[in-house]
Amino acid sequence: MRLGLLRCDEVDERFRHLAPSALAMYRRTFETDDVSLVDYDVLAGELPADPAECNAWMITGSRASVYDDDPWIRALSTTVRLLHRARAPMIGICFGHQLLAHALGGETARSERGWGIGVRRFRTDVPELPSPVNLLMSHQDQVVRLPPSARLLAYSDYCPNAIFAIDGHAVGVQGHPEFTPEYMAALLRSRTERIGAEPVARALDSLDDEIHGREVAAWLIDFVRRAAGDTTPHD
């Protein structure tokens, strides 16, 4: 399966010793013997001309907000709507999760609950996932209104729309299955002044908790693998 990676950011040079690139992080997490990632540098204007270029698509995280009025975000939103109309299998990760919602009729906004960082726990009824499911998180924005026909799959008080699916062919996850605890720790420490010493300390302590990134990554691949067999046009 060819998985098109709509890459919306790059790893900061300060953290290259932990993750040489964003592409490397996603390849380590999602590539298997029969899944290969095809890189599209969205910031450089690389977007698919045809939904059939790949069997499925993944929109990555980004330091940007989906409601920013940047040309590349507008272009990516248009592409997401085209992929949706073609019922192309899609995965959204963090920013990608928010963009799926925002571009398809939902809403993303800055959370009134503040930063979501460290390991966070969510309730879910997905049989293939542990319940509760624990994920590494790093975000201020979150989905505050799901798009039409979306189905909620995981939630918590602090993040009510943590995982959702749309029509069986698109799925968004607020967490970061591609992050490692070491990378998360470095990211948190670099943002201590911005976030605050106390919440960062709590988030660092949470990194000793069990994390289900591998389980979520495997479930996401299974989701789009199943969806790739459904090519019915979508209005």
C-alpha positions as CSV (number, residue, x, y, z in Angstrom):
1,M,0.0,0.0,0.0
2,R,1.3,3.5,-1.0
3,L,0.5,5.9,1.9
4,G,0.9,9.5,0.8
5,L,2.4,11.6,3.6
6,L,1.1,15.2,3.3
7,R,3.9,16.6,5.5
8,C,3.1,19.9,7.1
9,D,6.2,20.5,9.2
10,E,9.8,19.5,9.9
11,V,11.7,18.5,13.0
12,D,13.5,21.4,14.6
13,E,17.3,21.2,14.2
14,R,17.6,21.1,18.0
15,F,15.9,17.7,18.1
16,R,17.5,16.0,15.1
17,H,19.6,13.7,17.4
18,L,16.2,12.2,18.5
19,A,14.4,12.4,15.2
20,P,16.4,13.1,12.1
21,S,13.3,14.3,10.2
22,A,9.5,14.3,10.3
23,L,9.5,11.8,7.4
24,A,11.8,9.5,9.4
25,M,9.4,9.6,12.4
26,Y,6.4,8.7,10.3
27,R,8.3,6.0,8.5
28,R,9.4,4.4,11.7
29,T,5.9,4.4,13.0
30,F,3.8,3.5,10.0
31,E,5.9,1.7,7.4
32,T,5.7,-2.0,7.2
33,D,6.7,-4.7,4.7
34,D,3.6,-3.8,2.6
35,V,3.1,-0.1,3.5
36,S,5.5,2.5,2.0
37,L,5.2,6.3,2.6
38,V,5.3,8.7,-0.3
39,D,6.5,12.1,0.8
40,Y,4.7,15.3,-0.2
41,D,6.2,18.5,1.2
42,V,3.0,20.6,1.6
43,L,4.9,23.7,2.7
44,A,6.8,23.6,-0.6
45,G,3.5,23.3,-2.5
46,E,3.6,19.5,-3.1
47,L,0.1,18.2,-3.3
48,P,-1.5,15.3,-5.2
49,A,-3.0,16.0,-8.6
50,D,-5.1,12.9,-8.4
51,P,-6.5,11.0,-5.3
52,A,-5.4,7.8,-7.0
53,E,-1.7,8.7,-6.8
54,C,-1.6,6.7,-3.5
55,N,-3.9,4.1,-1.9
56,A,-4.3,6.3,1.2
57,W,-3.3,9.6,2.6
58,M,-2.0,10.9,6.0
59,I,-2.0,14.6,7.0
60,T,0.7,15.2,9.6
61,G,1.1,17.5,12.6
62,S,2.2,21.1,12.3
63,R,3.1,24.1,14.5
64,A,0.6,26.1,12.5
65,S,-3.1,26.5,13.3
66,V,-5.7,25.3,10.7
67,Y,-7.5,28.6,10.9
68,D,-4.4,30.6,10.0
69,D,-4.9,32.3,6.6
70,D,-1.8,30.9,4.9
71,P,-1.8,29.9,1.2
72,W,-0.5,26.4,1.9
73,I,-3.3,25.7,4.5
74,R,-6.0,26.9,2.1
75,A,-4.5,24.7,-0.7
76,L,-4.3,21.7,1.6
77,S,-7.9,22.2,2.8
78,T,-9.0,22.2,-0.9
79,T,-7.1,19.0,-1.4
80,V,-8.7,17.4,1.6
81,R,-12.1,18.2,0.3
82,L,-11.2,16.7,-3.1
83,L,-9.9,13.6,-1.4
84,H,-13.1,13.4,0.7
85,R,-15.3,13.6,-2.4
86,A,-13.3,10.8,-3.9
87,R,-13.7,8.8,-0.7
88,A,-9.9,8.5,-0.6
89,P,-8.8,6.8,2.7
90,M,-7.3,9.5,5.0
91,I,-5.6,9.8,8.4
92,G,-5.2,13.1,10.2
93,I,-2.6,13.4,13.0
94,C,-2.9,16.4,15.4
95,F,-3.0,19.4,13.0
96,G,-4.2,16.9,10.3
97,H,-7.0,15.7,12.6
98,Q,-8.0,19.3,13.2
99,L,-7.8,20.1,9.4
100,L,-10.0,17.2,8.5
101,A,-12.7,18.6,10.8
102,H,-12.2,22.2,9.8
103,A,-12.1,21.6,6.1
104,L,-15.1,19.3,6.1
105,G,-17.6,21.4,8.0
106,G,-16.5,21.1,11.6
107,E,-14.6,23.6,13.7
108,T,-11.2,23.9,15.3
109,A,-10.3,26.5,17.9
110,R,-7.9,27.3,20.7
111,S,-8.9,25.2,23.7
112,E,-10.2,27.0,26.8
113,R,-8.6,24.2,28.8
114,G,-5.0,25.2,27.9
115,W,-2.2,23.0,26.6
116,G,-2.7,19.3,26.2
117,I,0.8,17.9,26.8
118,G,2.4,14.6,27.9
119,V,0.6,11.3,28.1
120,R,-3.2,11.7,28.2
121,R,-5.9,9.1,28.7
122,F,-9.1,8.7,26.6
123,R,-12.2,6.6,26.8
124,T,-13.0,4.6,23.7
125,D,-15.3,1.9,22.5
126,V,-13.1,0.8,19.6
127,P,-12.7,-2.9,20.0
128,E,-9.2,-2.9,18.4
129,L,-7.9,-0.3,20.9
130,P,-7.1,-0.5,24.6
131,S,-9.7,1.3,26.8
132,P,-8.6,3.7,28.1
133,V,-6.1,4.5,25.4
134,N,-3.0,6.6,26.3
135,L,-1.4,8.9,23.8
136,L,1.3,11.4,23.7
137,M,-0.2,14.9,23.1
138,S,1.2,18.4,22.3
139,H,-1.5,20.9,21.3
140,Q,-3.3,24.1,22.2
141,D,-6.0,23.9,19.4
142,Q,-8.5,21.1,19.3
143,V,-11.7,20.1,17.4
144,V,-14.6,21.8,19.1
145,R,-17.3,20.7,16.6
146,L,-17.2,17.5,14.5
147,P,-18.0,17.7,10.8
148,P,-21.3,16.3,9.5
149,S,-21.5,12.5,9.5
150,A,-18.5,12.2,11.8
151,R,-18.6,9.5,14.5
152,L,-16.8,10.1,17.8
153,L,-14.5,7.2,18.7
154,A,-12.4,8.5,21.7
155,Y,-12.9,11.3,24.2
156,S,-12.1,12.8,27.6
157,D,-13.2,15.8,29.6
158,Y,-10.2,17.9,28.5
159,C,-10.4,16.8,24.8
160,P,-14.0,15.8,23.9
161,N,-13.2,15.0,20.3
162,A,-9.9,13.1,20.5
163,I,-10.5,10.5,17.7
164,F,-13.3,10.6,15.1
165,A,-14.1,8.8,11.8
166,I,-16.0,10.1,8.8
167,D,-18.0,7.8,6.6
168,G,-15.7,4.9,7.1
169,H,-12.9,6.4,5.0
170,A,-11.3,9.2,7.0
171,V,-10.1,9.2,10.6
172,G,-8.5,11.9,12.8
173,V,-6.4,11.4,16.0
174,Q,-5.5,14.4,18.2
175,G,-2.5,12.5,19.6
176,H,1.0,11.7,18.2
177,P,1.6,8.0,17.7
178,E,4.8,8.9,15.9
179,F,6.4,10.6,18.9
180,T,8.7,8.9,21.3
181,P,8.8,9.8,25.1
182,E,12.4,11.1,24.5
183,Y,11.3,13.4,21.7
184,M,8.3,14.5,23.7
185,A,10.5,15.3,26.8
186,A,12.8,17.4,24.7
187,L,9.9,19.3,23.1
188,L,8.4,20.0,26.5
189,R,11.6,21.3,28.0
190,S,12.1,23.6,25.1
191,R,8.6,25.1,25.7
192,T,8.8,25.5,29.5
193,E,8.9,29.3,29.4
194,R,5.9,29.3,26.9
195,I,3.8,26.7,28.7
196,G,4.8,27.1,32.4
197,A,7.1,25.2,34.7
198,E,4.3,23.4,36.6
199,P,2.3,21.9,33.7
200,V,5.6,20.9,32.0
201,A,6.7,19.1,35.1
202,R,3.4,17.2,35.3
203,A,3.7,16.3,31.6
204,L,7.2,15.1,32.1
205,D,6.1,12.9,35.0
206,S,3.4,11.4,32.8
207,L,5.9,10.0,30.4
208,D,6.5,7.1,32.7
209,D,2.9,6.0,32.0
210,E,2.0,3.3,29.5
211,I,1.7,4.7,25.9
212,H,-0.4,3.0,23.2
213,G,1.2,4.7,20.1
214,R,2.0,1.4,18.4
215,E,-1.5,0.1,18.9
216,V,-3.0,3.3,17.6
217,A,-0.7,3.3,14.6
218,A,-1.5,-0.3,13.7
219,W,-5.2,0.4,14.0
220,L,-5.0,3.5,11.7
221,I,-3.2,1.5,9.0
222,D,-5.9,-1.2,9.3
223,F,-8.6,1.5,9.1
224,V,-7.3,2.9,5.8
225,R,-6.5,-0.6,4.4
226,R,-10.1,-1.5,4.9
227,A,-11.3,1.8,3.5
228,A,-9.1,1.4,0.4
229,G,-11.5,-1.3,-0.8
230,D,-14.4,1.2,-0.9
231,T,-14.3,3.5,-4.0
232,T,-18.0,4.6,-4.0
233,P,-18.2,8.3,-5.1
234,H,-19.2,10.7,-2.3
235,D,-21.3,13.8,-2.9
